[in-house]
């Protein structure tokens, strides 16, 4: 018997229901530091590198104290390269270190050190928030999707947010392709379901089990 969408979603939440922010050790709140940490994570996940390595690199950066835009903007470039190297983020370490420093400075210069200012500028318009995020060097459409997918847990005006990758995975699993319908299957945790769908897109065995 074919599983019903709610059964699939519930199983998916149980099996793969962890956001990338949580995996990176970010205690997500609508506060300047954790929002900036999600921006850092989104930038790292944007590169052609495995999610595990990107998350490990984020954890190394945060462990080194680079958790705020002030700390990141003021970090010695080599220290950022070294932290990325400890996370095995070596293919793009030098260019990414530069972009991280630039991101910290841009948050300070354009958003007074607080990405809630970006949210205020967007004024509830997700497309506007997407455009503002893409003004950061190193944050393109994929990075903006990742950021919005993760922060919808605290920016409820952005929810439900399911990017193309999550929607493609949903279709493969027989789930609705409409974000609002997916949101209703998320048990009040659209960010977790979105992350679980992305994880399923990367895990052949999980897709087979759910199929």
Secondary structure, DSSP 8 states (H G I E B T S, - for coil): ----HHHHHHHHHHHH---HHHHTT----SSHHHHHHHHHHHHHHTSSS-HHHHHHHHHHHHHTT--SHHHHHTS-HHHHHHHHHHTT--TTHHHHHHHHHHHHHHHHHHHTT-THHHHHHHTT-HHHHHHHHTTSTT--HHHHHHHHHHHTTT-GGG-S---HHHHHHHHHTT--SSHHHHHHTTTT-HHHHHHHHHHHHT-HHHHHHH-
